[in-house]
Amino acid sequence: MFATQFEPPFVEEFVQTGIARFTFRHFPHLGPASEEAALAAECAADQAAFFPYHDALFERQAQGLSRAEVDGAARAAGLDLELFSDCLDSRIHQDALAAEIEEARRLGVASTPFVLVNGVRVPLSTAEEFLALLRALAAQAGN
């Protein structure tokens, strides 16, 4: 829901205009498959394709997060599959992912999405309410 209803208008209105920046952090709390997907996304980022990969994987999530789906998302995102596979198999991003998980727990994250604006949690009820709150915060900051 966040990726389809909240993220696109937020990126268009705030990120693309330079008012805010969007930082994605992993919190793979649904078991080993979600951890594998997070590592795969970082391997995609190594090829400058984090968000194309993220979007392709999100579209496939109903089929599960098997290795075949993870690889299919890499193919759909136009990644070099050999580099991607080598990266994922090496688990080179495991330590960074563990640090992100620890930071999330420190912040009280229990599930996703979890949005912070200037260190304060922002509730996600509807996209319209979310954007209205962000507009008010931007106006307070002079943007």
C-alpha positions, 0 to 999 in steps of 0.5 A, a space after each residue: 500500500 505505501 509503495 502504491 498509494 503514499 510513495 508516488 505522490 510524496 516523491 512527486 511533491 516533496 522529493 522531486 522538488 527538493 523539499 524532502 529526501 526519501 531514505 529507504 531502510 530495510 526491516 525484513 520482519 517476515 522471515 528469511 525470505 524477506 531478508 533475502 529480498 532486502 539483500 537482493 535490493 542492496 545488490 540491485 543498488 550496487 547496479 544503481 537500480 534499487 528502486 527499479 528492482 524494488 518496484 519489480 519485486 513489489 509487483 511479484 510479492 503475491 507470488 512469494 519471495 522465492 529465489 525465482 521471484 527475486 531473480 525474476 525481479 532482477 531480470 525485469 529491472 534490467 540487472 546484470 544477472 551474473 553480478 546480481 547472483 554473485 552479490 546475493 550468493 556472497 551475502 556481502 550486504 549482510 552486516 549492513 542489513 543487520 545494522 539497519 535492523 538493529 537501528 530499526 529496533 532501537 527506533 521502536 519499529 515493529 512493522 513496515 511501513 514506518 515513516 519518520 520525519 525529522 526523527 518523529 514518527 508520522 502516522 499513515 492513515 490515508 495518503 491525503 492525510 499523510 500529504 496534508 501533514 507533510 505540507 504543514 511540516 514543510 510550511 513550518 520549515 519555510 518550504 
